[in-house]
Amino acid sequence: MQMEYSADDIAAASSLQFLVYLCVAMGTFWTYDYACSLHEEWTFLLRARWNKVKCLYIIARNVPFVILATDLYLYFTPNEDPNKCLMLINIYSCFSFVSVVCSESIFVLRTYALWNNNRFVLGVTVCIAVAFVIASIDIAFTTVAASHVTTSAIPGITGCYRTSRGVQLSMPFLLLFVFEMGLLSLTFIRAIQSWRTVNGPLYTVLVRHNIFYYACGLFLAAVNVLMPMLFSQYAYHSVFEDFQFYILAILSTRMHLHLWHIGQHRHIHASDALMLAPMSDMSQHGPDALVFAHMSDMSTADRTA
């Protein structure tokens, strides 16, 4: 006997199939990127000293595997229990927050370094970041709790996903957009202030990395802010949500790895302005974030060199 399905059943099944394809594509992309940098990463993990940045690197690099595993279980396992589905979505949200926080923290420390370890800049940035994280977590989990769980009525199509509407879906990404805009502004201000006195290669790489990372983050955050307003299907939102989490993790870890290898192959002179204590482990400074020589000292060293 041939079953007839409603338009909603067909739409739900199509969304689940779309999410399955997306999950497989993202998993392939992430695994390929990990395999391409495996040798460099092992070199970094074995040679670099243990410090805050290295811990952030390890977490940011490996948490997406947990996100991927949760997605695979969510979409490939038959699940008609709404509570179990929401629990898996909450787990996914938790690890997504961890991934973004670690990626952003690496660049918060870089921005702090650009400002000569200015504790006022660090304090204000951390306070704003903590406030935004708490607000985002509250909004995200409130939205998940109020969401409806959708499963497929068509046999052979497994998994579940949440459906919810409203501006609440956009708020965490809007807060991330504002935060990254502030960090980008700090990077531009510092680069303009010191471009005449500091021209070291490591400093240049650091500034370029910051600008490129924040530009990508701002673009993806803006897209995720607009997606719930443009499309009602959560499957389309999920595309760019997952993409942003993976891209931010890849950029932060790849750029840190690149800077560490540059530091390993260059002798850092006084006129370079940047001393990467924990990131390149080239000096005997303490395990705090990044160590910058003051710009005035650098200009003095340039004149006496």
N, C-alpha and C positions, 0 to 999 in steps of 0.2 A: 504493500500500500504506500503510495507516494504521499509524503507529508508536504503540506503547504506552510510556508513560513511568512511571517509578517515583515513589513519593511524594516521595523526596528530590530527584529532578529537578524536579518541580513546585514544591517548596518553594524550591529554589535559583532557579528562574526567577521566582517570585513576589517573592522578596527583591530580585533585580536590578531588576525593574520598579518596586518600591517605592523603591529607591535612586535610580532615574532620575527618578521623580516628585519625590522630595525634592530632588534636585540642581537640577532646573528651578525648583522653588518657591523654594529658597534663592537661586538666581541672580536670579530676578525680584525678590525682596524686597530683595536687596543693591543691585541696579541702580536700583530705584525710590528707595531711600534716598539713594543717591549723586546721582541726578538732582535730588532735592528740595533738596539742600543745595549744589548745584554753584556757584551764584553766591556764597554766603557763603564757601565754601571757597576759591574763586579770589581773593576779596578778602583773605582771611587769608594765602594763599600769596604774594600779590604785595606786601602791606604789612608783614607781620610780619618781624622780623629773624630771621636764621638763628641757631639755638641748639639745644641738646640736645632741648628739648621739641618744637620744630618738626620736627626730624628724626624723633623718635619718632612724632609725629603722622602724618607722611607715610608711614612704614613701616606703622604700624598701620592706616592708611586703605586702603592699596593692596595689602597682602599677601593679604587675602581674595580678591582677583581671581585671584591665582595658585592659591590653594586651590580656588576654583571651577573654574578651567581644568583643574586636575589631576583633579578629580572628574568633570568632563564627559568628559575623555579616558578615564578609568578605566571609566566605565559605558557610553559610547557607542561605543567602539572594540572590534571583535572581538579578543579576546586570550586565547589558550589557553596561553601560556607563563607558568608560575607565577613564574619568576624576574623576568620583566618586570613582572608584576602586583605582586610584593612591592617592586620598585624604585619603582614609582609610589606605592605606599602609604607607603614611606619618605620620598619627596619630599613627599607630603601631610603626613606627621607633622612633618617639618622646618619647613615653613612654618606649620603650626599652632602649633608652639612659638614661632616668631618672632612671630606675631601676638599670642599671649597675653602673652609677655614684654614686648613694647612697650606693650600696653594697661595691664598692671600697672605698668610703670615710670612711666608718666605719673602714676598715682595714688600711687606710692611717693614721687615728688617732691612731690606735693600734701600728703601726710602729713608729709613732711619740712618743708614750709613751715609747716604748722599748728604744728609744734613749734619755731618760731623758728629754723629752720636748725640744729637740734641735731645735731651731727655724730655723737654717740654713737648716737642713734636711727637715723640714716642708716646708720652702719656696721653695727650689729646687723641692721637690716632687709636690707641688701645681702648680708651673709654668709649669713643664713638663706635668702634668695632664691636665691643661687648654689648652696647645698647642695641645695635642693629641685629646682632646675632640672637639676642634674647627675643626681640620683637619678631624676627623672622621665624624662629622656632615656634613661638606662640601662634602666629598666624598660620604657619604650615600645618601644624598638628590639629589646630581647630578646624581648618578646612578639610583635612582628611577625615576627622571624626564626623563631620557633617556631610560627607560625600556618600553617594550611592554606588553600590558595587554592581557591575555589569558582567554577566557571563554569557556564553553562547548557548542558544537552544538547539543549534545544529550539531548533530553528532560528528565526532572527529575533530572538532575545533575546541581546544582546551584553553584554560587560563581565565583570568579575570582582570578587570581594570576598574578604576574609579571614574565616576562622572560627577563633575561639579562645575558650577558657573559662578561668575562674579569677579569683582576686581581683586578679591583676596588672593586669587591664584597669582596675580602679578606683583603683589606687594613685596615678597622676599627679593624678587629680581630688581624691583625698583630701588629698594634699599641697597642692594649690591651695586647697582648703577651709580647711585649717589656716592657711595663709599669709594668706588674706583675713580670716579670723577675727581674726588678730593685728593686721592693719592697721585693721580696724573697731574693735577694742578701743582702739588708740592714738587713733583719731579721737574716740571717745566720751570717753576720759579727758581729752584736750586740750580738747574742747568744754565739758566740765563745769568744768574748771579756769578757763577764760577767759570763760565766758558773761557774767559781771558786768562785765568790763573791756573786752571787745571786742564791739561790736554793728554793725560796719560792714556794708554790703550785700554787698560782695564776699566778705567773710569768711563771711557767712551762706550765700551761694551755694556757696562752696567746701565748707563742712561738709555741706550738704544733698547736693551732688553725691557726695561721698565715701561718705556713708551709703547713698544709693540704689544707687550702683555696687556697693559691697561686698555689700549685701543681695541684689541680682540675681545677683552672682557666687556667693555662698554657696548660694543656692537651686539654681542650675543645676549647680554642682559636686556638691551633695548628690544631685541627681537622677542625675547621671552615675555617682556612686559606687554607687547602688542598682540602676541598670539592669542591669548584668551579673548581679546576684544574682536579679533578678526575671524576666529574659528571656534565653533562650539564643541567640536569633537576633541576629547582629551588626547586621542592618539596623535594628533598633529602637535599638541603642546609638548608631548613626551619626546618627540623627535629632537627639538631644540634644547629641552631640559637636559637630556642625556648628553647631547653633543657639547653643551657648555661645560658640564662636569668633566667630561673626558678631555676636552681641549685645554681647560685651565690646568688640569693635572699634568698633561703632557708639556705644556709651555713652561710651567714653573719648574718642573724637574729637568727638562731638557736644557733650559737656559742656565739653571744652576750647575748642571753637569758640564756644560760648555765653559762657563766661567771658571769652574774648578780646574779643568784641564788647561785652560789658558794660564792660570796662576801657576800650575805645575811646570809649565814649559818656559816661563819667563822669569827673569830676575827683576824683582820689583825695586826700582830706585826711588830715591826720595822725591824726585820730580814727578813720579807717577801718581801721587796723591792718594792712591788706594792701597791699603794693606789688608789683605783678606785673611785674617787670622783663622777663624773657624771654617771658612769656605775653601780655602786652598791649603790650610795647614802649613804655611810656609814660614810662619814666625812663631815665637814662643809666647804670644799674648794669651790672655785667659780665654775661657770658653764662652765668653759673651758673644754677642752678635757679630757685627762687622766693625772693624777698627779703621777709622779715617784719620789721616793727618789733617791738621787744620790748614785751611787755604792760605792763610798768611804765612805759615811755616813753609808751605810748598813754594810759594812765590819767592821767599827768601832763599830757599835751596836752589831754585832755578837761577837766581842771579849770581849765587856764589859758585855754581857748578862750572 
